[in-house]
Amino acid sequence: MRCARCGGLMVREKFEDLGGLASGDHEYAGWRCINCGAIVDPLIAAHRRLTSQAAASNPALTTA
């Protein structure tokens, strides 16, 4: 998997939910770029999908 930010290599990593805001499980899996440090987890990925769908359906939100 390649990083959307820099094109670097993404590695799978386990993260801890220290705030306890998740479903009760204190660990979750995600991806971290070894080049720039960008992190993508399931919640981040879902939010990006929603915002890209909203932008695609509303031309005023995209740049010309």
C-alpha positions as CSV (number, residue, x, y, z in Angstrom):
1,M,0.0,0.0,0.0
2,R,1.3,3.5,-0.9
3,C,0.8,6.7,1.1
4,A,-1.7,9.1,-0.4
5,R,0.3,12.1,1.0
6,C,3.8,11.3,-0.1
7,G,3.7,8.0,-2.0
8,G,5.8,6.2,0.7
9,L,5.4,2.7,2.0
10,M,2.5,2.1,4.4
11,V,2.9,-0.6,7.1
12,R,0.2,-2.2,9.1
13,E,0.3,-1.2,12.8
14,K,-1.7,-1.7,15.9
15,F,-2.8,1.5,17.8
16,E,-4.2,1.8,21.3
17,D,-7.4,3.7,22.1
18,L,-6.3,5.5,25.2
19,G,-9.4,7.6,25.4
20,G,-11.7,4.6,25.5
21,L,-13.9,6.2,22.8
22,A,-14.0,3.1,20.6
23,S,-16.3,0.1,20.8
24,G,-14.7,-1.1,24.1
25,D,-11.7,-2.8,22.4
26,H,-8.6,-0.8,23.3
27,E,-6.6,-1.8,20.2
28,Y,-7.3,-1.3,16.6
29,A,-5.4,-1.8,13.3
30,G,-4.4,0.9,10.9
31,W,-1.6,1.9,8.5
32,R,1.3,4.2,9.1
33,C,3.6,5.6,6.4
34,I,7.3,4.9,7.2
35,N,8.3,7.9,5.1
36,C,6.1,10.8,6.4
37,G,4.3,9.3,9.4
38,A,0.8,9.7,8.0
39,I,-1.7,7.4,9.7
40,V,-4.9,5.8,8.2
41,D,-7.2,3.8,10.3
42,P,-10.8,2.6,9.6
43,L,-12.4,5.8,11.0
44,I,-10.1,8.1,9.0
45,A,-10.7,6.0,5.8
46,A,-14.5,6.2,6.3
47,H,-14.4,9.9,6.9
48,R,-12.3,10.4,3.7
49,R,-14.8,8.4,1.7
50,L,-17.8,10.4,3.0
51,T,-16.1,13.8,2.3
52,S,-15.0,12.8,-1.2
53,Q,-18.5,11.6,-2.0
54,A,-20.0,14.9,-0.7
55,A,-17.5,16.9,-2.7
56,A,-18.3,14.9,-5.9
57,S,-22.0,15.5,-5.5
58,N,-21.6,19.2,-4.9
59,P,-19.5,21.0,-7.6
60,A,-19.2,24.1,-5.5
61,L,-16.9,22.2,-3.1
62,T,-14.4,21.2,-5.7
63,T,-11.7,23.5,-7.2
64,A,-11.8,24.4,-10.8
